[in-house]
Amino acid sequence: MIEIQGLKKYFGHIRAVDDVSFSVARGEVLGFLGPNGAGKSTTMKMATGFLAPTAGTARICGFDVQAEPVSAKRKMGYLPEGAPAYPDMTAAAFLDFIAAIRGFDGIARAKRVAAAVERTQLAGILDQSIDTLSKGFKRRVGLAQALLHDPDVLILDEPTDGLDPNQKHEVRNLIRSMAADKAIVISTHILEEVDAICTRAIIIAKGRVLADGTPEALEKRSRWHYAVSFVTDAAAIDALQAALGAHSGVGGFERIAGEDGLAMLTAFPRAGAPMLAELGAIARASGIRIDEIREERGRLDEVFRTITTASQAA
Amino acid sequence: MRNIWFIFKRELGGYFATPVAYVFLVIFLVLASVFTFYLGNFFERGQADLQAFFSFHPWLYLFLIPAIAMRLWSEERRSGTIELFLTLPITVGQAVVGKFLAAWAFVVLALALTFPIWITVNRLGDPDNGIVLASYVGSAMMSAGYLAIGSAISATTKSQVVAFVVSAAVCFVFTVAGTPIVLSFFSGWAPGALVDAVASFSFLTHFNAISRGVIDLRDVVYFVSLVAACLFVNAAIVELKKAG
């Protein structure tokens, strides 16, 4: 439903977006990740037709956003960065205006607005002017505006920025509840959000796509993937490391000193293969007292850091 | 049309949601009266017409209309709402026309609120109300010209101050195009046809023609085509800004 082909954007000599391609199908929630200034927002602005690309095309439900902008825009809901809204309007008047422009009249308009208000829990503040609203409410007014016409495509630039943890939770639930019959793109730099709601993630830095896959696939790139951690007596840690080091699958160790004379030893795999059972057996055979064994999960934040800093060094 | 109407309604509502509208209306009415009675010597002239009132309109518009026009696009760009606005399913043309019409409706409202002076002159004497009506129409058309210039300039910048100053300067040039201030700049080197062409751009010339009571097609065509050209440029600027 969203097809991005070879998008490029130059601002003078600065390459803000450099050959970005991806597509998003119905039912997918794509997380668009990247450090600040990576080109996330610029890509979204081009996908929604607000900026014209230097090269490449963006299609929404088959409509080229440059050639057939009105048809494309009808199919999508967009929350721009910072959730801009007319500050001197009340939330109710603002949503009514959006619904009118979206082609709803009379009772249908009132119903649409009411449904969007309910989904984003704005009922209490409808008669306040938007510039008196808190950051969280402003963001939700922006969300209400984007999903008011129940679009096939939702493009949300940092939908949870500025929300408190409860509100974040609600917005994530909202996005998850809509995900089945829409194509959704959210940009974020909060990695837990990707785990929480995205079916796919793209990591972008310096305007280029560096990774594209499910959150699990990205986690597998982490050196923590299949690593095994042991909690044991600090005194016994050398012996444990020596015993585990005999296993051919172990590529390295890391230690963290803990409290009460305990320490944690983590064995990293040489090749990405599971070794929990084997290392557990070795540890038991060695007779060293082990307080806890666990298999680590891949860490998205580490993958993110590795990928994006590698590109910066290049 | 539908979209233009909703944009128009939102924009016009926007004026009255803040003190801007009321401040503008009061200042417009006060200045219009001050000019009429003190500079125009309304009473001393001893004539039952509104010449003293209308002759100052170009100068009044010169700085009050850029003040209305400056926010049309600059404010949207500065506050970021333009990104929301232009990603709605509307064309740029609808956006430009809707905004322009809202601002014009507001100026026409301000103009209409000067009706007490019309009542006054009818009480005091027996004016030619046809001329008065023609002058009102001419004044409204002239205000549309100023507004369209201001709107196009507002689209170029996110600073309202810059929009105001540049609009006022450009409007000044258009106002006095028929006077030596501008013509002497051209007459030294330019061919006579060009000098005549520049002179024919003068708001004053066309407005004075209408306010004599004759709504000449040429004057109407002048203002209508000026507005159309400015709004076209306005839309082109908005499109061009998309290219970043």
Interface residues (C-beta under 8 A of the other chain):
Chain A: K9 F11 K45 T48 G49 F50 L51 A52 P69 V70 S71 K73 R74 M76 Y78 P80 E81 G82 P84 A85 Y86 P87 D88 M89 A93 F97 I98 A100 I101 R102 G103 S129 G142 Q145
Chain B: R2 N3 F6 I7 K9 R10 G13 G14 A17 T18 S79 G80 T81 E83 L84 L86 T87 L88 P89 I90 T91 K242 A243 G244
